[in-house]
Amino acid sequence: MRNESLETARSLVKAAIADPGDRAELLKLLTPKPTQDRDKLLTSKQAAEIAQTCVKTLFRWEKAGHLHATRATRSRIRWSKAELERFLSCEAARAEA
């Protein structure tokens, strides 16, 4: 939610709900939660550094269906850190077996 929308929602809650306990509870729900580090989206370069590989390999893994990239625009591609770590741990387990 955009900051302007959040502020509008907060002011509406303050005006509409008389009970301070109910108001505090609803305002707590409207407060954005900090994103966890594992949910972070990485650039291709950052993802390649974590995977200790080149960017081209990331796209090969995506084409094979192992990873999924998020594309905002043609040149703005992001990778989920959690998904990348999951894939790398599976690959490490496969390599040990």
Residue frames as qw, qx, qy, qz and C-alpha x, y, z in Angstrom:
[[0.000, 0.890, 0.456, 0.000, 0.00, 0.00, 0.00],
 [0.378, 0.556, -0.051, 0.739, 1.31, 3.45, -0.81],
 [0.290, -0.137, -0.510, 0.798, 2.16, 5.77, 2.07],
 [0.273, -0.107, -0.059, -0.954, -0.61, 8.23, 1.12],
 [0.659, -0.249, -0.563, -0.432, -3.18, 5.42, 1.21],
 [0.573, -0.218, -0.681, 0.399, -1.93, 4.24, 4.57],
 [0.090, -0.047, -0.327, 0.939, -2.15, 7.73, 6.04],
 [0.467, -0.169, -0.273, -0.824, -5.68, 8.15, 4.69],
 [0.694, -0.254, -0.660, -0.136, -6.71, 4.79, 6.15],
 [0.432, -0.148, -0.604, 0.653, -5.17, 5.68, 9.51],
 [0.120, -0.023, 0.162, -0.979, -6.97, 9.02, 9.70],
 [0.600, -0.208, -0.447, -0.629, -10.28, 7.35, 8.76],
 [0.643, -0.232, -0.708, 0.177, -9.78, 4.77, 11.50],
 [0.239, -0.083, -0.471, 0.845, -9.02, 7.46, 14.07],
 [0.315, -0.061, -0.038, -0.946, -12.17, 9.37, 13.10],
 [0.662, -0.138, -0.508, -0.533, -14.51, 6.39, 12.80],
 [0.719, -0.239, -0.637, 0.141, -13.60, 4.24, 15.80],
 [0.334, -0.805, 0.099, -0.481, -14.33, 5.77, 19.19],
 [0.878, -0.472, 0.075, 0.028, -13.01, 2.94, 21.39],
 [0.009, 0.841, -0.536, -0.078, -9.24, 3.48, 21.88],
 [0.596, -0.276, 0.753, 0.046, -8.57, -0.27, 22.23],
 [0.728, 0.484, 0.484, 0.033, -10.30, -1.12, 18.94],
 [0.348, 0.927, -0.125, -0.061, -8.65, 1.84, 17.24],
 [0.248, -0.719, 0.641, 0.104, -5.17, 0.77, 18.42],
 [0.696, -0.013, 0.714, 0.070, -5.73, -2.79, 17.24],
 [0.653, 0.680, 0.332, 0.043, -6.83, -1.70, 13.77],
 [0.154, 0.939, -0.301, -0.064, -4.01, 0.82, 13.46],
 [0.491, -0.496, 0.704, 0.129, -1.56, -1.95, 14.36],
 [0.730, 0.296, 0.607, 0.111, -2.94, -4.03, 11.48],
 [0.478, 0.868, 0.132, 0.040, -2.52, -1.09, 9.09],
 [0.212, -0.846, 0.446, 0.200, 1.11, -0.51, 10.06],
 [0.772, 0.492, -0.398, -0.057, 3.44, -2.03, 7.46],
 [0.863, -0.434, 0.231, 0.118, 5.57, -4.86, 8.77],
 [0.012, -0.745, 0.594, 0.305, 9.28, -4.87, 8.04],
 [0.889, 0.324, -0.272, -0.174, 10.13, -7.38, 5.36],
 [0.814, -0.435, 0.349, 0.163, 12.33, -10.21, 6.44],
 [0.077, -0.664, 0.605, 0.433, 15.75, -10.53, 4.86],
 [0.412, 0.011, 0.887, 0.210, 14.81, -13.91, 3.34],
 [0.437, 0.688, 0.572, -0.095, 11.89, -12.34, 1.45],
 [0.053, -0.734, 0.225, 0.638, 14.19, -9.84, -0.15],
 [0.774, 0.600, 0.195, 0.056, 14.32, -9.51, -3.93],
 [0.539, -0.496, 0.382, 0.564, 17.81, -9.53, -5.41],
 [0.435, 0.732, -0.310, -0.424, 19.20, -8.11, -8.61],
 [0.940, 0.300, -0.164, 0.012, 20.69, -10.61, -11.04],
 [0.396, 0.616, -0.532, 0.425, 24.19, -9.59, -10.01],
 [0.411, -0.485, 0.550, -0.541, 23.43, -10.04, -6.29],
 [0.937, -0.020, 0.180, -0.298, 21.78, -13.42, -6.91],
 [0.817, 0.456, -0.319, 0.152, 24.74, -14.60, -8.98],
 [0.100, 0.620, -0.605, 0.489, 27.15, -13.58, -6.21],
 [0.667, -0.324, 0.473, -0.476, 25.16, -15.54, -3.61],
 [0.967, 0.171, 0.123, -0.143, 25.00, -18.58, -5.92],
 [0.411, -0.590, 0.573, 0.394, 28.70, -18.15, -6.76],
 [0.588, 0.328, 0.652, 0.349, 27.94, -18.39, -10.44],
 [0.093, -0.049, 0.299, 0.948, 27.45, -16.07, -13.40],
 [0.450, 0.301, 0.226, -0.810, 24.22, -14.28, -14.31],
 [0.516, 0.255, -0.613, -0.541, 23.83, -16.42, -17.42],
 [0.237, -0.019, -0.961, 0.140, 23.55, -19.52, -15.25],
 [0.261, 0.261, 0.568, -0.735, 20.65, -17.96, -13.34],
 [0.564, 0.366, -0.151, -0.725, 18.76, -17.57, -16.59],
 [0.432, 0.186, -0.856, -0.215, 19.58, -21.18, -17.53],
 [0.024, -0.134, -0.886, 0.444, 18.16, -22.33, -14.19],
 [0.415, 0.339, 0.279, -0.797, 15.08, -20.23, -14.84],
 [0.549, 0.320, -0.508, -0.581, 14.63, -21.71, -18.31],
 [0.356, 0.065, -0.932, 0.027, 14.94, -25.21, -16.80],
 [0.582, -0.545, -0.407, -0.445, 12.22, -24.31, -14.28],
 [0.624, -0.181, -0.568, 0.505, 14.40, -24.39, -11.16],
 [0.182, -0.364, -0.298, 0.863, 14.03, -20.67, -10.38],
 [0.182, 0.781, 0.552, 0.231, 11.53, -17.95, -11.18],
 [0.295, -0.018, -0.036, 0.955, 12.42, -14.34, -11.89],
 [0.091, 0.798, 0.503, -0.319, 10.16, -11.38, -11.23],
 [0.381, 0.200, 0.346, 0.834, 10.14, -8.90, -14.09],
 [0.069, 0.707, 0.348, -0.612, 8.91, -5.35, -13.51],
 [0.466, 0.776, -0.184, -0.383, 10.23, -4.30, -16.91],
 [0.891, 0.404, -0.192, 0.076, 12.35, -5.97, -19.54],
 [0.483, 0.528, -0.487, 0.500, 15.57, -4.80, -17.90],
 [0.323, -0.492, 0.498, -0.637, 14.42, -4.84, -14.24],
 [0.806, -0.066, -0.571, -0.141, 14.64, -8.47, -13.18],
 [0.336, -0.566, 0.555, -0.508, 14.60, -9.62, -9.55],
 [0.633, 0.029, -0.774, 0.003, 15.15, -12.98, -7.88],
 [0.700, -0.630, -0.034, -0.335, 13.68, -14.16, -4.57],
 [0.033, 0.613, -0.729, 0.303, 16.43, -14.69, -2.02],
 [0.677, -0.184, 0.592, -0.397, 14.38, -17.36, -0.22],
 [0.908, 0.365, 0.087, -0.186, 13.77, -19.31, -3.44],
 [0.501, 0.692, -0.502, 0.137, 17.42, -19.04, -4.45],
 [0.220, -0.519, 0.742, -0.363, 18.60, -20.30, -1.05],
 [0.831, 0.019, 0.435, -0.347, 16.10, -23.19, -1.18],
 [0.835, 0.529, -0.137, -0.071, 17.32, -24.18, -4.65],
 [0.293, 0.688, -0.619, 0.242, 20.97, -23.96, -3.64],
 [0.476, -0.383, 0.698, -0.373, 20.42, -26.09, -0.53],
 [0.908, 0.213, 0.271, -0.237, 18.68, -28.75, -2.66],
 [0.675, 0.656, -0.332, 0.066, 21.54, -28.66, -5.14],
 [0.038, -0.638, 0.700, -0.317, 24.07, -29.02, -2.32],
 [0.720, -0.163, 0.580, -0.345, 22.17, -32.02, -0.93],
 [0.893, 0.427, 0.045, -0.132, 22.06, -33.61, -4.38],
 [0.435, 0.725, -0.510, 0.158, 25.80, -33.07, -4.82],
 [0.311, -0.514, 0.725, -0.337, 26.55, -34.78, -1.50],
 [0.846, 0.027, 0.426, -0.319, 24.42, -37.84, -2.33]]
